[in-house]
Amino acid sequence: VDDDTTHALQDEQAALAHREVAEAFELNASLGRLQHCLEALDPARRHCVLHAYVDGCSHGEIAERLGAPLGTVKAWIRRSLTSLRECMA
C-alpha cells in the first residue's frame, strides 16, 4: 500500500470519526429535548407514554395499572404524543 492510499484511508477514518461524534452530540441534544418535553407533560400522561413506549405495555394494561378507563388512557397517550411532537419541533 502506497503513501497516498494510506493517507486517503486515514482521512476517510478521520472523517468517519468526526461524523460519529457529530451524530452523538445531535442524539444527546435530542434526548435532552425529549426529556424536557416529557417533564412538561402532566404526570399521569407522562406515565402512560412511558408505560406504552418504554415498558411496552398495551393501552389496556396501562388502564388496569392506573385504574383509569381505557378511553381515557388512549386519549392521554394521543394528546401526549401530539404535545411531544410540538415540543420537539
C-alpha contacts under 8 A as a table, 3 or more apart, distances in Angstrom:
res1	aa1	res2	aa2	distance
1	V	5	T	6.32
1	V	6	T	6.77
2	D	5	T	5.44
2	D	6	T	6.32
3	D	6	T	4.97
3	D	7	H	6.06
4	D	7	H	5.16
4	D	8	A	6.06
5	T	8	A	5.01
5	T	9	L	6.14
6	T	9	L	5.17
6	T	10	Q	6.18
7	H	10	Q	5.00
7	H	11	D	6.03
8	A	11	D	5.07
8	A	12	E	6.12
9	L	12	E	5.01
9	L	13	Q	6.12
10	Q	13	Q	5.07
10	Q	14	A	6.10
11	D	14	A	5.07
11	D	15	A	6.13
12	E	15	A	5.10
12	E	16	L	6.15
13	Q	16	L	5.05
13	Q	17	A	6.13
14	A	17	A	5.09
14	A	18	H	6.14
15	A	18	H	5.04
15	A	19	R	6.25
16	L	19	R	5.13
16	L	20	E	6.20
17	A	20	E	5.07
17	A	21	V	6.24
18	H	21	V	5.20
18	H	22	A	6.20
19	R	22	A	5.04
19	R	23	E	6.05
20	E	23	E	5.08
20	E	24	A	6.11
21	V	24	A	5.03
21	V	25	F	6.28
22	A	25	F	5.18
22	A	26	E	6.22
23	E	26	E	5.01
23	E	27	L	6.05
24	A	27	L	5.08
24	A	28	N	6.09
25	F	28	N	5.05
25	F	29	A	6.17
26	E	29	A	5.11
26	E	30	S	6.18
27	L	30	S	5.02
27	L	31	L	6.12
28	N	31	L	5.11
28	N	32	G	6.20
29	A	32	G	5.05
29	A	33	R	6.27
30	S	33	R	5.07
30	S	34	L	6.10
31	L	34	L	4.97
31	L	35	Q	6.11
32	G	35	Q	5.16
32	G	36	H	6.22
33	R	36	H	5.05
33	R	37	C	6.11
33	R	88	M	6.55
34	L	37	C	5.02
34	L	38	L	6.02
34	L	84	L	7.58
34	L	88	M	6.71
35	Q	38	L	5.06
35	Q	39	E	6.11
36	H	39	E	5.18
36	H	40	A	6.38
37	C	40	A	5.10
37	C	41	L	6.83
37	C	84	L	6.00
37	C	87	C	5.94
37	C	88	M	7.11
38	L	41	L	5.42
38	L	46	R	6.23
38	L	84	L	7.07
39	E	42	D	7.84
39	E	43	P	7.87
39	E	46	R	7.46
41	L	45	R	6.37
41	L	46	R	5.65
41	L	80	S	7.08
41	L	83	S	7.97
42	D	45	R	5.34
42	D	46	R	6.09
43	P	46	R	4.97
43	P	47	H	6.13
44	A	47	H	5.19
44	A	48	C	6.36
45	R	48	C	5.06
45	R	49	V	6.34
45	R	73	V	7.98
45	R	76	W	5.46
45	R	77	I	6.51
45	R	80	S	6.40
46	R	49	V	5.21
46	R	50	L	6.16
46	R	80	S	7.43
47	H	50	L	5.08
47	H	51	H	5.94
48	C	51	H	5.18
48	C	52	A	6.12
48	C	62	I	6.52
48	C	73	V	6.88
48	C	76	W	7.25
48	C	77	I	6.25
49	V	52	A	5.14
49	V	53	Y	5.93
49	V	54	V	7.80
49	V	77	I	5.79
49	V	80	S	7.25
49	V	81	L	7.84
50	L	53	Y	5.30
50	L	54	V	5.08
50	L	55	D	6.59
51	H	54	V	5.72
51	H	55	D	4.77
51	H	56	G	6.25
51	H	57	C	5.58
51	H	62	I	6.71
52	A	55	D	5.89
52	A	56	G	4.89
52	A	57	C	4.75
52	A	58	S	6.21
52	A	59	H	6.99
52	A	62	I	7.43
53	Y	56	G	5.35
53	Y	57	C	7.46
57	C	60	G	7.98
57	C	61	E	5.88
57	C	62	I	6.34
58	S	61	E	5.13
58	S	62	I	6.30
59	H	62	I	5.08
59	H	63	A	6.16
59	H	70	L	6.73
59	H	73	V	6.60
59	H	74	K	6.51
60	G	63	A	5.09
60	G	64	E	6.22
60	G	70	L	6.01
61	E	64	E	5.09
61	E	65	R	6.14
62	I	65	R	5.04
62	I	66	L	6.09
62	I	73	V	7.20
63	A	66	L	5.28
63	A	67	G	5.65
63	A	68	A	4.90
63	A	69	P	5.85
63	A	70	L	5.25
63	A	73	V	5.96
64	E	67	G	5.06
64	E	68	A	6.69
65	R	68	A	7.93
68	A	72	T	6.65
68	A	73	V	6.75
69	P	72	T	5.27
69	P	73	V	6.49
70	L	73	V	5.16
70	L	74	K	6.23
71	G	74	K	5.11
71	G	75	A	6.13
72	T	75	A	5.10
72	T	76	W	6.08
73	V	76	W	5.05
73	V	77	I	6.17
74	K	77	I	5.23
74	K	78	R	6.13
75	A	78	R	5.10
75	A	79	R	5.99
76	W	79	R	5.25
76	W	80	S	5.83
77	I	80	S	5.00
77	I	81	L	6.07
78	R	81	L	5.29
78	R	82	T	6.39
79	R	82	T	5.07
79	R	83	S	6.19
80	S	83	S	4.96
80	S	84	L	6.05
81	L	84	L	4.99
81	L	85	R	6.12
82	T	85	R	5.18
82	T	86	E	6.29
83	S	86	E	5.17
83	S	87	C	6.04
84	L	87	C	5.00
84	L	88	M	5.96
85	R	88	M	5.22
85	R	89	A	6.16
86	E	89	A	5.28
